[in-house]
């Protein structure tokens, strides 16, 4: 997904909408949402807050925990 790193804006709005929906439904973690949209964790937090989404901080299940670890291990 293309992003404008200077402004943190996500260019693919459809992917962003899908990602927000998955996050709201609890299907993906905050880290996975950031990964899917190509922004940092902090940027996705800001995007979600601006969209009026309540943040779920920390893993809510073992699967989410494992996803968070996978994202962290794949950072360059």
N, C-alpha and C positions, 0 to 999 in steps of 0.2 A: 504494500500500500504506500502510495506517495504521500509524503508530508512536507510541509513547509517548516523546517526545523526552527527557523528564526521566530516565527509566530506561533509554532506549535499546532497549527491548523491542520486538520485531516482533510485531504483533498477528495477522498472517496466517501461521499456522504452516505451512500447506500450501505457500504460496509460498516461505517460508524453506527448507523441506525440499527443494523443487525447486531452488532457487538453490544450496544447499549441494551437492546432487548434481551440478549443472552445473559448479560450481567444482572439485569433486574430480575430475571427469572431464576437466578442462582445457578445457571448452567456453566458459567465460567467465572474465574476469579478475577480480581483486579489486575494481577500480573498478566494473565492470559488476555484480558481486554486490551491492555497496553500493547502486548505483542501483536495481536490481530490488527491493530490500527497503526502500528509502526511509530508509536510515540512512547515517551517515558512513562513510568508509573505515576510520576507527579503530574505530568500533563494530562493523563487520562483521569486522574482524580479531579483536576480542575474542570475538564470537559464534562464529567458526570455531574459535578456539583452545579455547574452552569445549566445543565439540563434538568436540574431538580431531582436528581437521583440520590437516594440515601446510600452512603458508602457502607459496605460490609468490609471492615478492616480485619485482616487476619483470615486464615483458612477456616472454613466452616465445616470441612470434612477432611478425611484422610486423602481423598482424591484431589481436593483443592490444595492441600499441603504439598502433595507430590508434584502437582502442576507448578506451584510456586518454586519448588526446588529445581525443577527442570528449566524453568525460565531463568532462574538465577545462574544455573550452571552454563547456560548458553550465551550469557552476556560476554561481549568481547572486551 
